[in-house]
Amino acid sequence: MLSKLFGGQTLAVLTAYTNQTLLLREKLHNAFGNQERIEVLNVHQAQGREWDWALFSVADTGNLEKNSPWLTDDGKPGNESLALLNTAFSRARRHLRFFVDAEFWEARMPGRLLEKIVHEFRPENRVPRG
């Protein structure tokens, strides 16, 4: 099934947090079986590597206890989130997709990089090509 979707291209699912990596790896294995073509890693494990497709999952929503953005909030002094986000975004050779709670970032995290990206790429804000 996945080989049809990605046409033989390499795929990585990246996260900021180790526990999220473990959960996603388990869920993907349960859904699709053992897939050699899909790697599930945290961003630190992905350094120095590239894939045709990189899917970046941002778990930070502020909705759960202890789920306030940390590694993805570039507004915290001394935080290395911009380096983490740069590493995550630059792992894709051809296609980058990221999954984020857009409403949370727009409403509660103004001025942060992820909020700017969410705003810029909302369908109603896109400039038509051509």
Backbone as XML, in Angstrom:
<?xml version="1.0"?>
<chain id="A" units="angstrom">
  <residue number="1" name="MET">
    <atom name="N" x="0.819" y="-1.200" z="0.000"/>
    <atom name="CA" x="0.000" y="0.000" z="0.000"/>
    <atom name="C" x="0.857" y="1.255" z="0.000"/>
  </residue>
  <residue number="2" name="LEU">
    <atom name="N" x="1.830" y="1.330" z="0.901"/>
    <atom name="CA" x="2.667" y="2.516" z="0.968"/>
    <atom name="C" x="3.557" y="2.666" z="-0.252"/>
  </residue>
  <residue number="3" name="SER">
    <atom name="N" x="3.999" y="1.558" z="-0.826"/>
    <atom name="CA" x="4.834" y="1.662" z="-2.015"/>
    <atom name="C" x="4.064" y="2.309" z="-3.165"/>
  </residue>
  <residue number="4" name="LYS">
    <atom name="N" x="2.753" y="2.075" z="-3.234"/>
    <atom name="CA" x="1.930" y="2.730" z="-4.251"/>
    <atom name="C" x="1.845" y="4.237" z="-3.994"/>
  </residue>
  <residue number="5" name="LEU">
    <atom name="N" x="1.717" y="4.598" z="-2.730"/>
    <atom name="CA" x="1.591" y="6.016" z="-2.387"/>
    <atom name="C" x="2.862" y="6.799" z="-2.666"/>
  </residue>
  <residue number="6" name="PHE">
    <atom name="N" x="4.015" y="6.187" z="-2.414"/>
    <atom name="CA" x="5.263" y="6.926" z="-2.498"/>
    <atom name="C" x="6.149" y="6.488" z="-3.656"/>
  </residue>
  <residue number="7" name="GLY">
    <atom name="N" x="5.680" y="5.574" z="-4.483"/>
    <atom name="CA" x="6.360" y="5.211" z="-5.713"/>
    <atom name="C" x="7.831" y="4.868" z="-5.565"/>
  </residue>
  <residue number="8" name="GLY">
    <atom name="N" x="8.189" y="4.119" z="-4.557"/>
    <atom name="CA" x="9.570" y="3.707" z="-4.381"/>
    <atom name="C" x="10.469" y="4.749" z="-3.750"/>
  </residue>
  <residue number="9" name="GLN">
    <atom name="N" x="9.923" y="5.882" z="-3.372"/>
    <atom name="CA" x="10.726" y="6.922" z="-2.754"/>
    <atom name="C" x="10.897" y="6.641" z="-1.260"/>
  </residue>
  <residue number="10" name="THR">
    <atom name="N" x="11.924" y="7.219" z="-0.674"/>
    <atom name="CA" x="12.181" y="7.034" z="0.749"/>
    <atom name="C" x="11.311" y="7.984" z="1.566"/>
  </residue>
  <residue number="11" name="LEU">
    <atom name="N" x="11.000" y="7.552" z="2.802"/>
    <atom name="CA" x="10.078" y="8.306" z="3.643"/>
    <atom name="C" x="10.531" y="8.259" z="5.091"/>
  </residue>
  <residue number="12" name="ALA">
    <atom name="N" x="10.506" y="9.414" z="5.732"/>
    <atom name="CA" x="10.775" y="9.484" z="7.167"/>
    <atom name="C" x="9.661" y="10.263" z="7.839"/>
  </residue>
  <residue number="13" name="VAL">
    <atom name="N" x="9.253" y="9.765" z="8.990"/>
    <atom name="CA" x="8.322" y="10.482" z="9.852"/>
    <atom name="C" x="9.174" y="11.003" z="10.999"/>
  </residue>
  <residue number="14" name="LEU">
    <atom name="N" x="9.207" y="12.319" z="11.162"/>
    <atom name="CA" x="10.058" y="12.950" z="12.160"/>
    <atom name="C" x="9.208" y="13.618" z="13.231"/>
  </residue>
  <residue number="15" name="THR">
    <atom name="N" x="9.715" y="13.588" z="14.449"/>
    <atom name="CA" x="9.049" y="14.233" z="15.574"/>
    <atom name="C" x="10.087" y="14.967" z="16.407"/>
  </residue>
  <residue number="16" name="ALA">
    <atom name="N" x="9.611" y="15.816" z="17.272"/>
    <atom name="CA" x="10.519" y="16.520" z="18.176"/>
    <atom name="C" x="10.819" y="15.700" z="19.423"/>
  </residue>
  <residue number="17" name="TYR">
    <atom name="N" x="9.931" y="14.779" z="19.766"/>
    <atom name="CA" x="10.008" y="14.110" z="21.064"/>
    <atom name="C" x="10.167" y="12.595" z="20.934"/>
  </residue>
  <residue number="18" name="THR">
    <atom name="N" x="10.998" y="12.014" z="21.763"/>
    <atom name="CA" x="11.281" y="10.584" z="21.735"/>
    <atom name="C" x="10.027" y="9.752" z="21.992"/>
  </residue>
  <residue number="19" name="ASN">
    <atom name="N" x="9.219" y="10.107" z="22.985"/>
    <atom name="CA" x="8.010" y="9.328" z="23.278"/>
    <atom name="C" x="7.037" y="9.334" z="22.099"/>
  </residue>
  <residue number="20" name="GLN">
    <atom name="N" x="6.949" y="10.451" z="21.413"/>
    <atom name="CA" x="6.082" y="10.518" z="20.237"/>
    <atom name="C" x="6.636" y="9.611" z="19.133"/>
  </residue>
  <residue number="21" name="THR">
    <atom name="N" x="7.946" y="9.568" z="19.002"/>
    <atom name="CA" x="8.571" y="8.685" z="18.018"/>
    <atom name="C" x="8.191" y="7.237" z="18.280"/>
  </residue>
  <residue number="22" name="LEU">
    <atom name="N" x="8.300" y="6.816" z="19.524"/>
    <atom name="CA" x="7.978" y="5.440" z="19.884"/>
    <atom name="C" x="6.510" y="5.121" z="19.593"/>
  </residue>
  <residue number="23" name="LEU">
    <atom name="N" x="5.617" y="6.036" z="19.935"/>
    <atom name="CA" x="4.190" y="5.818" z="19.689"/>
    <atom name="C" x="3.884" y="5.748" z="18.195"/>
  </residue>
  <residue number="24" name="LEU">
    <atom name="N" x="4.435" y="6.664" z="17.414"/>
    <atom name="CA" x="4.184" y="6.651" z="15.977"/>
    <atom name="C" x="4.749" y="5.399" z="15.318"/>
  </residue>
  <residue number="25" name="ARG">
    <atom name="N" x="5.929" y="4.985" z="15.743"/>
    <atom name="CA" x="6.528" y="3.765" z="15.196"/>
    <atom name="C" x="5.609" y="2.565" z="15.451"/>
  </residue>
  <residue number="26" name="GLU">
    <atom name="N" x="5.083" y="2.471" z="16.661"/>
    <atom name="CA" x="4.175" y="1.371" z="17.009"/>
    <atom name="C" x="2.894" y="1.434" z="16.180"/>
  </residue>
  <residue number="27" name="LYS">
    <atom name="N" x="2.306" y="2.635" z="16.066"/>
    <atom name="CA" x="1.051" y="2.790" z="15.321"/>
    <atom name="C" x="1.240" y="2.456" z="13.831"/>
  </residue>
  <residue number="28" name="LEU">
    <atom name="N" x="2.337" y="2.905" z="13.246"/>
    <atom name="CA" x="2.592" y="2.606" z="11.835"/>
    <atom name="C" x="2.846" y="1.120" z="11.622"/>
  </residue>
  <residue number="29" name="HIS">
    <atom name="N" x="3.567" y="0.502" z="12.538"/>
    <atom name="CA" x="3.820" y="-0.929" z="12.441"/>
    <atom name="C" x="2.507" y="-1.710" z="12.536"/>
  </residue>
  <residue number="30" name="ASN">
    <atom name="N" x="1.636" y="-1.316" z="13.456"/>
    <atom name="CA" x="0.340" y="-1.990" z="13.602"/>
    <atom name="C" x="-0.537" y="-1.798" z="12.363"/>
  </residue>
  <residue number="31" name="ALA">
    <atom name="N" x="-0.449" y="-0.622" z="11.746"/>
    <atom name="CA" x="-1.300" y="-0.330" z="10.594"/>
    <atom name="C" x="-0.770" y="-0.943" z="9.298"/>
  </residue>
  <residue number="32" name="PHE">
    <atom name="N" x="0.558" y="-0.945" z="9.116"/>
    <atom name="CA" x="1.129" y="-1.340" z="7.832"/>
    <atom name="C" x="2.112" y="-2.503" z="7.903"/>
  </residue>
  <residue number="33" name="GLY">
    <atom name="N" x="2.365" y="-3.016" z="9.098"/>
    <atom name="CA" x="3.355" y="-4.083" z="9.236"/>
    <atom name="C" x="4.756" y="-3.505" z="9.221"/>
  </residue>
  <residue number="34" name="ASN">
    <atom name="N" x="5.725" y="-4.360" z="9.115"/>
    <atom name="CA" x="7.113" y="-3.916" z="9.123"/>
    <atom name="C" x="7.457" y="-3.308" z="7.770"/>
  </residue>
  <residue number="35" name="GLN">
    <atom name="N" x="7.679" y="-2.035" z="7.761"/>
    <atom name="CA" x="7.991" y="-1.311" z="6.533"/>
    <atom name="C" x="9.437" y="-0.823" z="6.583"/>
  </residue>
  <residue number="36" name="GLU">
    <atom name="N" x="10.289" y="-1.407" z="5.782"/>
    <atom name="CA" x="11.683" y="-0.975" z="5.742"/>
    <atom name="C" x="11.819" y="0.412" z="5.145"/>
  </residue>
  <residue number="37" name="ARG">
    <atom name="N" x="10.870" y="0.786" z="4.343"/>
    <atom name="CA" x="10.976" y="2.055" z="3.617"/>
    <atom name="C" x="10.579" y="3.264" z="4.457"/>
  </residue>
  <residue number="38" name="ILE">
    <atom name="N" x="9.965" y="3.025" z="5.607"/>
    <atom name="CA" x="9.541" y="4.133" z="6.461"/>
    <atom name="C" x="10.391" y="4.133" z="7.722"/>
  </residue>
  <residue number="39" name="GLU">
    <atom name="N" x="11.014" y="5.250" z="7.976"/>
    <atom name="CA" x="11.759" y="5.397" z="9.222"/>
    <atom name="C" x="11.032" y="6.409" z="10.092"/>
  </residue>
  <residue number="40" name="VAL">
    <atom name="N" x="10.932" y="6.112" z="11.372"/>
    <atom name="CA" x="10.320" y="7.021" z="12.330"/>
    <atom name="C" x="11.407" y="7.398" z="13.323"/>
  </residue>
  <residue number="41" name="LEU">
    <atom name="N" x="11.747" y="8.680" z="13.337"/>
    <atom name="CA" x="12.878" y="9.147" z="14.134"/>
    <atom name="C" x="12.556" y="10.475" z="14.797"/>
  </residue>
  <residue number="42" name="ASN">
    <atom name="N" x="13.254" y="10.755" z="15.897"/>
    <atom name="CA" x="13.173" y="12.130" z="16.376"/>
    <atom name="C" x="14.177" y="12.941" z="15.561"/>
  </residue>
  <residue number="43" name="VAL">
    <atom name="N" x="14.033" y="14.241" z="15.598"/>
    <atom name="CA" x="14.827" y="15.107" z="14.732"/>
    <atom name="C" x="16.324" y="14.939" z="14.991"/>
  </residue>
  <residue number="44" name="HIS">
    <atom name="N" x="16.705" y="14.735" z="16.232"/>
    <atom name="CA" x="18.125" y="14.570" z="16.536"/>
    <atom name="C" x="18.694" y="13.329" z="15.858"/>
  </residue>
  <residue number="45" name="GLN">
    <atom name="N" x="17.922" y="12.263" z="15.798"/>
    <atom name="CA" x="18.370" y="11.032" z="15.138"/>
    <atom name="C" x="18.471" y="11.212" z="13.628"/>
  </residue>
  <residue number="46" name="ALA">
    <atom name="N" x="17.761" y="12.179" z="13.078"/>
    <atom name="CA" x="17.716" y="12.390" z="11.633"/>
    <atom name="C" x="18.839" y="13.288" z="11.118"/>
  </residue>
  <residue number="47" name="GLN">
    <atom name="N" x="19.592" y="13.890" z="11.997"/>
    <atom name="CA" x="20.647" y="14.810" z="11.566"/>
    <atom name="C" x="21.598" y="14.134" z="10.594"/>
  </residue>
  <residue number="48" name="GLY">
    <atom name="N" x="21.936" y="14.859" z="9.537"/>
    <atom name="CA" x="22.876" y="14.369" z="8.551"/>
    <atom name="C" x="22.282" y="13.426" z="7.527"/>
  </residue>
  <residue number="49" name="ARG">
    <atom name="N" x="20.994" y="13.174" z="7.595"/>
    <atom name="CA" x="20.345" y="12.247" z="6.673"/>
    <atom name="C" x="19.271" y="12.972" z="5.882"/>
  </residue>
  <residue number="50" name="GLU">
    <atom name="N" x="18.845" y="12.384" z="4.756"/>
    <atom name="CA" x="17.784" y="12.948" z="3.932"/>
    <atom name="C" x="16.895" y="11.831" z="3.406"/>
  </residue>
  <residue number="51" name="TRP">
    <atom name="N" x="15.648" y="12.196" z="3.115"/>
    <atom name="CA" x="14.684" y="11.285" z="2.522"/>
    <atom name="C" x="13.958" y="12.031" z="1.418"/>
  </residue>
  <residue number="52" name="ASP">
    <atom name="N" x="13.378" y="11.293" z="0.490"/>
    <atom name="CA" x="12.577" y="11.942" z="-0.558"/>
    <atom name="C" x="11.394" y="12.678" z="0.066"/>
  </residue>
  <residue number="53" name="TRP">
    <atom name="N" x="10.757" y="12.010" z="1.026"/>
    <atom name="CA" x="9.629" y="12.585" z="1.752"/>
    <atom name="C" x="9.990" y="12.693" z="3.227"/>
  </residue>
  <residue number="54" name="ALA">
    <atom name="N" x="9.729" y="13.845" z="3.826"/>
    <atom name="CA" x="9.853" y="14.006" z="5.274"/>
    <atom name="C" x="8.501" y="14.502" z="5.792"/>
  </residue>
  <residue number="55" name="LEU">
    <atom name="N" x="7.942" y="13.752" z="6.719"/>
    <atom name="CA" x="6.692" y="14.137" z="7.366"/>
    <atom name="C" x="7.046" y="14.526" z="8.791"/>
  </residue>
  <residue number="56" name="PHE">
    <atom name="N" x="6.810" y="15.772" z="9.151"/>
    <atom name="CA" x="7.166" y="16.263" z="10.479"/>
    <atom name="C" x="5.911" y="16.425" z="11.310"/>
  </residue>
  <residue number="57" name="SER">
    <atom name="N" x="5.831" y="15.698" z="12.407"/>
    <atom name="CA" x="4.667" y="15.718" z="13.282"/>
    <atom name="C" x="4.957" y="16.585" z="14.501"/>
  </residue>
  <residue number="58" name="VAL">
    <atom name="N" x="4.199" y="17.662" z="14.630"/>
    <atom name="CA" x="4.350" y="18.576" z="15.769"/>
    <atom name="C" x="3.253" y="18.240" z="16.773"/>
  </residue>
  <residue number="59" name="ALA">
    <atom name="N" x="3.637" y="17.667" z="17.887"/>
    <atom name="CA" x="2.660" y="17.227" z="18.891"/>
    <atom name="C" x="2.219" y="18.364" z="19.812"/>
  </residue>
  <residue number="60" name="ASP">
    <atom name="N" x="2.942" y="19.448" z="19.820"/>
    <atom name="CA" x="2.668" y="20.528" z="20.768"/>
    <atom name="C" x="1.351" y="21.225" z="20.474"/>
  </residue>
  <residue number="61" name="THR">
    <atom name="N" x="0.441" y="21.149" z="21.434"/>
    <atom name="CA" x="-0.853" y="21.813" z="21.270"/>
    <atom name="C" x="-1.252" y="22.601" z="22.504"/>
  </residue>
  <residue number="62" name="GLY">
    <atom name="N" x="-0.611" y="22.348" z="23.632"/>
    <atom name="CA" x="-1.004" y="23.005" z="24.866"/>
    <atom name="C" x="-2.285" y="22.457" z="25.451"/>
  </residue>
  <residue number="63" name="ASN">
    <atom name="N" x="-2.885" y="21.451" z="24.815"/>
    <atom name="CA" x="-4.159" y="20.908" z="25.270"/>
    <atom name="C" x="-4.033" y="19.857" z="26.353"/>
  </residue>
  <residue number="64" name="LEU">
    <atom name="N" x="-2.883" y="19.253" z="26.481"/>
    <atom name="CA" x="-2.673" y="18.212" z="27.467"/>
    <atom name="C" x="-1.719" y="18.709" z="28.552"/>
  </residue>
  <residue number="65" name="GLU">
    <atom name="N" x="-1.836" y="18.130" z="29.733"/>
    <atom name="CA" x="-0.914" y="18.478" z="30.795"/>
    <atom name="C" x="0.509" y="18.197" z="30.315"/>
  </residue>
  <residue number="66" name="LYS">
    <atom name="N" x="1.398" y="19.093" z="30.604"/>
    <atom name="CA" x="2.804" y="18.988" z="30.200"/>
    <atom name="C" x="2.966" y="18.940" z="28.687"/>
  </residue>
  <residue number="67" name="ASN">
    <atom name="N" x="2.032" y="19.511" z="27.933"/>
    <atom name="CA" x="2.114" y="19.507" z="26.481"/>
    <atom name="C" x="2.254" y="20.916" z="25.939"/>
  </residue>
  <residue number="68" name="SER">
    <atom name="N" x="2.844" y="21.776" z="26.713"/>
    <atom name="CA" x="3.120" y="23.124" z="26.246"/>
    <atom name="C" x="4.348" y="23.066" z="25.351"/>
  </residue>
  <residue number="69" name="PRO">
    <atom name="N" x="4.345" y="23.754" z="24.232"/>
    <atom name="CA" x="5.481" y="23.679" z="23.324"/>
    <atom name="C" x="6.797" y="23.989" z="24.026"/>
  </residue>
  <residue number="70" name="TRP">
    <atom name="N" x="7.748" y="23.171" z="23.785"/>
    <atom name="CA" x="9.089" y="23.406" z="24.304"/>
    <atom name="C" x="10.083" y="23.360" z="23.162"/>
  </residue>
  <residue number="71" name="LEU">
    <atom name="N" x="10.237" y="22.195" z="22.558"/>
    <atom name="CA" x="11.235" y="22.049" z="21.508"/>
    <atom name="C" x="10.856" y="22.741" z="20.212"/>
  </residue>
  <residue number="72" name="THR">
    <atom name="N" x="9.593" y="23.126" z="20.052"/>
    <atom name="CA" x="9.162" y="23.781" z="18.821"/>
    <atom name="C" x="8.831" y="25.256" z="19.013"/>
  </residue>
  <residue number="73" name="ASP">
    <atom name="N" x="8.995" y="25.785" z="20.212"/>
    <atom name="CA" x="8.658" y="27.186" z="20.504"/>
    <atom name="C" x="9.912" y="28.044" z="20.422"/>
  </residue>
  <residue number="74" name="ASP">
    <atom name="N" x="10.073" y="28.753" z="19.321"/>
    <atom name="CA" x="11.257" y="29.585" z="19.126"/>
    <atom name="C" x="11.187" y="30.907" z="19.890"/>
  </residue>
  <residue number="75" name="GLY">
    <atom name="N" x="10.177" y="31.091" z="20.716"/>
    <atom name="CA" x="10.068" y="32.310" z="21.507"/>
    <atom name="C" x="10.677" y="32.201" z="22.896"/>
  </residue>
  <residue number="76" name="LYS">
    <atom name="N" x="11.145" y="31.022" z="23.280"/>
    <atom name="CA" x="11.737" y="30.836" z="24.605"/>
    <atom name="C" x="13.225" y="31.172" z="24.558"/>
  </residue>
  <residue number="77" name="PRO">
    <atom name="N" x="13.684" y="32.033" z="25.448"/>
    <atom name="CA" x="15.112" y="32.386" z="25.451"/>
    <atom name="C" x="15.984" y="31.154" z="25.692"/>
  </residue>
  <residue number="78" name="GLY">
    <atom name="N" x="17.050" y="31.052" z="24.925"/>
    <atom name="CA" x="17.992" y="29.955" z="25.100"/>
    <atom name="C" x="17.529" y="28.637" z="24.521"/>
  </residue>
  <residue number="79" name="ASN">
    <atom name="N" x="16.339" y="28.613" z="23.954"/>
    <atom name="CA" x="15.799" y="27.390" z="23.377"/>
    <atom name="C" x="16.428" y="27.183" z="21.997"/>
  </residue>
  <residue number="80" name="GLU">
    <atom name="N" x="16.686" y="25.962" z="21.643"/>
    <atom name="CA" x="17.296" y="25.649" z="20.353"/>
    <atom name="C" x="16.263" y="25.205" z="19.322"/>
  </residue>
  <residue number="81" name="SER">
    <atom name="N" x="15.044" y="25.717" z="19.453"/>
    <atom name="CA" x="13.967" y="25.253" z="18.580"/>
    <atom name="C" x="14.189" y="25.621" z="17.114"/>
  </residue>
  <residue number="82" name="LEU">
    <atom name="N" x="14.781" y="26.765" z="16.822"/>
    <atom name="CA" x="15.013" y="27.112" z="15.421"/>
    <atom name="C" x="15.977" y="26.120" z="14.774"/>
  </residue>
  <residue number="83" name="ALA">
    <atom name="N" x="16.989" y="25.688" z="15.509"/>
    <atom name="CA" x="17.910" y="24.672" z="14.984"/>
    <atom name="C" x="17.172" y="23.358" z="14.768"/>
  </residue>
  <residue number="84" name="LEU">
    <atom name="N" x="16.311" y="22.989" z="15.701"/>
    <atom name="CA" x="15.540" y="21.757" z="15.569"/>
    <atom name="C" x="14.614" y="21.833" z="14.359"/>
  </residue>
  <residue number="85" name="LEU">
    <atom name="N" x="13.905" y="22.933" z="14.208"/>
    <atom name="CA" x="12.992" y="23.080" z="13.081"/>
    <atom name="C" x="13.761" y="23.101" z="11.758"/>
  </residue>
  <residue number="86" name="ASN">
    <atom name="N" x="14.901" y="23.768" z="11.722"/>
    <atom name="CA" x="15.729" y="23.778" z="10.518"/>
    <atom name="C" x="16.159" y="22.358" z="10.147"/>
  </residue>
  <residue number="87" name="THR">
    <atom name="N" x="16.588" y="21.597" z="11.137"/>
    <atom name="CA" x="16.989" y="20.216" z="10.879"/>
    <atom name="C" x="15.812" y="19.410" z="10.354"/>
  </residue>
  <residue number="88" name="ALA">
    <atom name="N" x="14.652" y="19.542" z="10.983"/>
    <atom name="CA" x="13.470" y="18.793" z="10.539"/>
    <atom name="C" x="13.095" y="19.155" z="9.108"/>
  </residue>
  <residue number="89" name="PHE">
    <atom name="N" x="13.055" y="20.441" z="8.806"/>
    <atom name="CA" x="12.609" y="20.890" z="7.488"/>
    <atom name="C" x="13.620" y="20.564" z="6.392"/>
  </residue>
  <residue number="90" name="SER">
    <atom name="N" x="14.880" y="20.496" z="6.731"/>
    <atom name="CA" x="15.910" y="20.279" z="5.710"/>
    <atom name="C" x="16.215" y="18.804" z="5.455"/>
  </residue>
  <residue number="91" name="ARG">
    <atom name="N" x="15.455" y="17.907" z="6.047"/>
    <atom name="CA" x="15.667" y="16.469" z="5.809"/>
    <atom name="C" x="14.988" y="16.001" z="4.534"/>
  </residue>
  <residue number="92" name="ALA">
    <atom name="N" x="14.117" y="16.807" z="3.973"/>
    <atom name="CA" x="13.346" y="16.419" z="2.791"/>
    <atom name="C" x="14.107" y="16.772" z="1.514"/>
  </residue>
  <residue number="93" name="ARG">
    <atom name="N" x="14.316" y="15.772" z="0.652"/>
    <atom name="CA" x="14.928" y="16.026" z="-0.661"/>
    <atom name="C" x="13.908" y="16.636" z="-1.624"/>
  </residue>
  <residue number="94" name="ARG">
    <atom name="N" x="12.672" y="16.116" z="-1.576"/>
    <atom name="CA" x="11.664" y="16.515" z="-2.564"/>
    <atom name="C" x="10.393" y="17.077" z="-1.953"/>
  </residue>
  <residue number="95" name="HIS">
    <atom name="N" x="9.901" y="16.412" z="-0.902"/>
    <atom name="CA" x="8.594" y="16.776" z="-0.360"/>
    <atom name="C" x="8.662" y="16.872" z="1.157"/>
  </residue>
  <residue number="96" name="LEU">
    <atom name="N" x="8.129" y="17.954" z="1.674"/>
    <atom name="CA" x="8.022" y="18.150" z="3.118"/>
    <atom name="C" x="6.562" y="18.391" z="3.455"/>
  </residue>
  <residue number="97" name="ARG">
    <atom name="N" x="6.081" y="17.650" z="4.415"/>
    <atom name="CA" x="4.731" y="17.878" z="4.948"/>
    <atom name="C" x="4.878" y="17.936" z="6.453"/>
  </residue>
  <residue number="98" name="PHE">
    <atom name="N" x="4.157" y="18.841" z="7.056"/>
    <atom name="CA" x="4.157" y="18.816" z="8.512"/>
    <atom name="C" x="2.747" y="18.902" z="9.019"/>
  </residue>
  <residue number="99" name="PHE">
    <atom name="N" x="2.573" y="18.288" z="10.178"/>
    <atom name="CA" x="1.263" y="18.134" z="10.790"/>
    <atom name="C" x="1.293" y="18.891" z="12.100"/>
  </residue>
  <residue number="100" name="VAL">
    <atom name="N" x="0.395" y="19.867" z="12.211"/>
    <atom name="CA" x="0.428" y="20.790" z="13.332"/>
    <atom name="C" x="-0.996" y="21.213" z="13.667"/>
  </residue>
  <residue number="101" name="ASP">
    <atom name="N" x="-1.243" y="21.528" z="14.926"/>
    <atom name="CA" x="-2.537" y="22.058" z="15.345"/>
    <atom name="C" x="-2.557" y="23.543" z="14.965"/>
  </residue>
  <residue number="102" name="ALA">
    <atom name="N" x="-3.039" y="23.834" z="13.779"/>
    <atom name="CA" x="-2.988" y="25.188" z="13.231"/>
    <atom name="C" x="-3.731" y="26.196" z="14.108"/>
  </residue>
  <residue number="103" name="GLU">
    <atom name="N" x="-4.880" y="25.815" z="14.626"/>
    <atom name="CA" x="-5.650" y="26.741" z="15.460"/>
    <atom name="C" x="-4.883" y="27.126" z="16.715"/>
  </residue>
  <residue number="104" name="PHE">
    <atom name="N" x="-4.222" y="26.160" z="17.333"/>
    <atom name="CA" x="-3.432" y="26.446" z="18.529"/>
    <atom name="C" x="-2.314" y="27.435" z="18.214"/>
  </residue>
  <residue number="105" name="TRP">
    <atom name="N" x="-1.546" y="27.169" z="17.173"/>
    <atom name="CA" x="-0.401" y="28.027" z="16.868"/>
    <atom name="C" x="-0.845" y="29.422" z="16.464"/>
  </residue>
  <residue number="106" name="GLU">
    <atom name="N" x="-1.929" y="29.543" z="15.722"/>
    <atom name="CA" x="-2.392" y="30.876" z="15.330"/>
    <atom name="C" x="-2.972" y="31.648" z="16.504"/>
  </residue>
  <residue number="107" name="ALA">
    <atom name="N" x="-3.693" y="30.970" z="17.377"/>
    <atom name="CA" x="-4.359" y="31.657" z="18.486"/>
    <atom name="C" x="-3.427" y="31.960" z="19.661"/>
  </residue>
  <residue number="108" name="ARG">
    <atom name="N" x="-2.507" y="31.050" z="19.964"/>
    <atom name="CA" x="-1.741" y="31.198" z="21.198"/>
    <atom name="C" x="-0.250" y="31.405" z="21.020"/>
  </residue>
  <residue number="109" name="MET">
    <atom name="N" x="0.257" y="31.321" z="19.801"/>
    <atom name="CA" x="1.694" y="31.423" z="19.599"/>
    <atom name="C" x="2.039" y="32.444" z="18.510"/>
  </residue>
  <residue number="110" name="PRO">
    <atom name="N" x="1.496" y="33.670" z="18.592"/>
    <atom name="CA" x="1.759" y="34.651" z="17.537"/>
    <atom name="C" x="3.251" y="34.980" z="17.430"/>
  </residue>
  <residue number="111" name="GLY">
    <atom name="N" x="3.686" y="35.129" z="16.199"/>
    <atom name="CA" x="5.065" y="35.515" z="15.935"/>
    <atom name="C" x="6.060" y="34.367" z="15.917"/>
  </residue>
  <residue number="112" name="ARG">
    <atom name="N" x="5.628" y="33.177" z="16.304"/>
    <atom name="CA" x="6.533" y="32.023" z="16.284"/>
    <atom name="C" x="6.653" y="31.522" z="14.847"/>
  </residue>
  <residue number="113" name="LEU">
    <atom name="N" x="7.738" y="30.849" z="14.541"/>
    <atom name="CA" x="7.963" y="30.363" z="13.188"/>
    <atom name="C" x="6.828" y="29.459" z="12.711"/>
  </residue>
  <residue number="114" name="LEU">
    <atom name="N" x="6.419" y="28.505" z="13.534"/>
    <atom name="CA" x="5.335" y="27.602" z="13.104"/>
    <atom name="C" x="4.033" y="28.364" z="12.877"/>
  </residue>
  <residue number="115" name="GLU">
    <atom name="N" x="3.755" y="29.370" z="13.685"/>
    <atom name="CA" x="2.547" y="30.171" z="13.477"/>
    <atom name="C" x="2.635" y="30.909" z="12.149"/>
  </residue>
  <residue number="116" name="LYS">
    <atom name="N" x="3.800" y="31.438" z="11.816"/>
    <atom name="CA" x="3.968" y="32.147" z="10.544"/>
    <atom name="C" x="3.787" y="31.209" z="9.360"/>
  </residue>
  <residue number="117" name="ILE">
    <atom name="N" x="4.316" y="30.002" z="9.478"/>
    <atom name="CA" x="4.169" y="29.019" z="8.401"/>
    <atom name="C" x="2.704" y="28.623" z="8.243"/>
  </residue>
  <residue number="118" name="VAL">
    <atom name="N" x="2.033" y="28.358" z="9.360"/>
    <atom name="CA" x="0.610" y="28.001" z="9.310"/>
    <atom name="C" x="-0.179" y="29.109" z="8.627"/>
  </residue>
  <residue number="119" name="HIS">
    <atom name="N" x="0.069" y="30.344" z="9.017"/>
    <atom name="CA" x="-0.653" y="31.469" z="8.428"/>
    <atom name="C" x="-0.355" y="31.592" z="6.929"/>
  </residue>
  <residue number="120" name="GLU">
    <atom name="N" x="0.893" y="31.514" z="6.567"/>
    <atom name="CA" x="1.304" y="31.683" z="5.172"/>
    <atom name="C" x="0.706" y="30.621" z="4.246"/>
  </residue>
  <residue number="121" name="PHE">
    <atom name="N" x="0.591" y="29.403" z="4.752"/>
    <atom name="CA" x="0.166" y="28.311" z="3.893"/>
    <atom name="C" x="-1.288" y="27.900" z="4.065"/>
  </residue>
  <residue number="122" name="ARG">
    <atom name="N" x="-2.067" y="28.699" z="4.783"/>
    <atom name="CA" x="-3.511" y="28.453" z="4.816"/>
    <atom name="C" x="-4.026" y="28.597" z="3.387"/>
  </residue>
  <residue number="123" name="PRO">
    <atom name="N" x="-4.959" y="27.739" z="2.966"/>
    <atom name="CA" x="-5.449" y="27.800" z="1.585"/>
    <atom name="C" x="-5.932" y="29.192" z="1.179"/>
  </residue>
  <residue number="124" name="GLU">
    <atom name="N" x="-6.585" y="29.887" z="2.085"/>
    <atom name="CA" x="-7.120" y="31.211" z="1.725"/>
    <atom name="C" x="-6.028" y="32.276" z="1.598"/>
  </residue>
  <residue number="125" name="ASN">
    <atom name="N" x="-4.812" y="32.000" z="2.081"/>
    <atom name="CA" x="-3.727" y="32.965" z="2.004"/>
    <atom name="C" x="-2.767" y="32.693" z="0.850"/>
  </residue>
  <residue number="126" name="ARG">
    <atom name="N" x="-2.940" y="31.602" z="0.167"/>
    <atom name="CA" x="-2.028" y="31.237" z="-0.912"/>
    <atom name="C" x="-2.245" y="32.129" z="-2.124"/>
  </residue>
  <residue number="127" name="VAL">
    <atom name="N" x="-1.140" y="32.469" z="-2.757"/>
    <atom name="CA" x="-1.197" y="33.238" z="-3.997"/>
    <atom name="C" x="-1.229" y="32.227" z="-5.140"/>
  </residue>
  <residue number="128" name="PRO">
    <atom name="N" x="-2.189" y="32.356" z="-6.059"/>
    <atom name="CA" x="-2.243" y="31.413" z="-7.174"/>
    <atom name="C" x="-0.971" y="31.452" z="-8.012"/>
  </residue>
  <residue number="129" name="ARG">
    <atom name="N" x="-0.536" y="30.287" z="-8.452"/>
    <atom name="CA" x="0.656" y="30.208" z="-9.319"/>
    <atom name="C" x="0.260" y="30.387" z="-10.768"/>
  </residue>
  <residue number="130" name="GLY">
    <atom name="N" x="1.241" y="30.882" z="-11.526"/>
    <atom name="CA" x="1.062" y="30.895" z="-12.981"/>
    <atom name="C" x="0.566" y="32.157" z="-13.466"/>
  </residue>
</chain>
